[in-house]
Amino acid sequence: MATYAQVQSLVKDTHGRSVKTCWIAHVKEMNGLPLRTAWNRLSPTNRAEPCPDWARPMIEDPMRRLGML
C-alpha cells in the first residue's frame, strides 16, 4: 500500500495543491479502506478536519494510480 507522503507528492505534482494527511485518511475511510487510529486523534468518531468536497477527487486520483482504490 502506498504511503500518505506518496499520495501528497502526486497531488502536488499533478494539481499543484498541498493536501493534509487527515484529508487522505478521511478519503480512505469514505472508500472503506482500513485505517489505524492516529496517536494524536482526539475522538475516534469525530474528525477535527474532514476532507473538503473539492479535494476528494484530487486525492482519489493518485490513490487509484498507486493501486489503493
C-alpha positions as CSV (number, residue, x, y, z in Angstrom):
1,M,0.0,0.0,0.0
2,A,1.2,3.5,-0.8
3,T,2.2,6.0,1.9
4,Y,0.5,9.2,2.6
5,A,3.6,11.1,1.5
6,Q,3.4,9.4,-1.9
7,V,-0.2,10.5,-2.3
8,Q,0.7,14.0,-1.2
9,S,3.5,14.2,-3.7
10,L,1.4,13.0,-6.6
11,V,-1.3,15.6,-5.7
12,K,1.3,18.3,-5.5
13,D,2.8,17.3,-8.9
14,T,-0.5,16.9,-10.8
15,H,-2.7,19.6,-9.2
16,G,-0.2,22.0,-7.6
17,R,-2.0,21.8,-4.3
18,S,-1.0,20.5,-0.9
19,V,-3.3,18.2,1.0
20,K,-3.4,17.3,4.6
21,T,-2.8,13.7,5.8
22,C,-6.1,13.9,7.8
23,W,-7.9,14.5,4.4
24,I,-6.2,11.4,3.0
25,A,-7.3,9.4,6.0
26,H,-10.9,10.7,5.6
27,V,-11.0,9.8,1.9
28,K,-9.7,6.3,2.8
29,E,-12.4,6.0,5.4
30,M,-15.1,7.1,2.9
31,N,-13.9,4.4,0.4
32,G,-14.0,1.7,3.0
33,L,-10.2,1.2,3.3
34,P,-8.7,0.1,6.7
35,L,-7.3,2.7,9.0
36,R,-5.3,2.7,12.1
37,T,-6.1,5.2,14.9
38,A,-3.7,8.1,14.9
39,W,-1.9,8.7,18.2
40,N,-3.0,12.3,18.3
41,R,-6.6,11.8,17.3
42,L,-8.9,13.5,19.9
43,S,-12.0,11.5,19.2
44,P,-12.4,8.1,17.5
45,T,-15.7,9.1,16.0
46,N,-15.4,12.8,15.1
47,R,-13.0,14.3,12.7
48,A,-11.5,17.7,13.5
49,E,-10.8,18.5,9.8
50,P,-12.8,16.4,7.4
51,C,-11.8,16.4,3.7
52,P,-13.5,19.2,1.8
53,D,-15.6,18.2,-1.2
54,W,-13.3,20.0,-3.7
55,A,-10.2,18.0,-2.5
56,R,-11.7,14.5,-2.7
57,P,-11.3,13.9,-6.5
58,M,-7.7,15.3,-6.3
59,I,-6.9,12.7,-3.6
60,E,-8.7,9.8,-5.1
61,D,-6.9,10.2,-8.5
62,P,-3.4,9.4,-7.1
63,M,-4.9,6.7,-4.8
64,R,-6.1,4.9,-8.0
65,R,-2.7,5.3,-9.7
66,L,-1.0,3.8,-6.7
67,G,-3.4,0.9,-6.5
68,M,-5.1,1.9,-3.3
69,L,-8.6,2.1,-4.8
